[in-house]
């Protein structure tokens, strides 16, 4: 079992008020690389700056995980001191399986963790441990899809624009689903394992996959998901259970 950790970054010898944008940009690169979650906050005290943030593992901020933007633009200009505060009990667990047999792209309106889930244990896989896709040097496309998904899921949960939000979440031909499935296809290329797209079916499970019309197959890992379609790379849960 692995937990998320709450920590602080002290920006040593850095107190220029007109340069705080640089610090926010630095934190943004860490987020877009999956090394921290998007709950980070920058705080000023006595002419010094501190960042409070959540990391998916204690070594997530090791320089070997930095992307090209952090290394080229910030690594030599910003001196930091790291302090761990403890486990963040508001967030679940990370996957530490040695070799997941399959993966799933999943998001919902409340989670801030990585949207890439281990199909075996059902826990999230930090993005900094995943190779970049689509010729990107960060996880921009994955995180952008997650933000859009969360926004639409919020609309659905608040019963606003039900027809639009339901179609985006539950129709494999919606633009949201198409974008997600494209990401899954690109992830398969780098992970060399099946990557399924989670399709939310809010009312009842259909007998057949809504994309190909073949019968759903019961998942071997029901603690992760209930049904899968291997050909379409779709996964779903039974909302009635």
NORJO-V393865 format. One line per field, one symbol per residue. phi: phi as a letter, one per 40 degrees, with the letter a starting at -180 (. if undefined). burial: + if it has 9 or more other ideal C-beta (glycine too) atoms within 8 Angstrom, else -. A space follows every 50 residues. Layout:
phi: ???
burial: ???
//
This chain:
phi: .bbcbcabbcccfbacccbcdccccccccccccgcbccccbbbbafgbbb bbabbcacbcccdcccccccccbbdcbbcbbbbcciccccbcbccbccad cabacaaacbcbcdccbcccbgbcbdcccbccbfgcbaccccccdcccdc ccccccccfbfdcccccccbbccccccdcccccdcccdcccgadbcbcbc bccacccbcccbgccdbcccbcccacbbbcccfbbabcccc
burial: -++++++++++--+-----+-++++++-+++++++++--+-+-+---+++ +++++++--++---+++-+++-+++--+---+-----+--+-+++----+ -++++-+---+-++++++++++++++++-+-++--+-++-+++-++-+++ -+++++--------++++++++-+-++++++-++++++-++-+++++++- +---+---+-+----+--+-+--++++++--++++++-+--
//
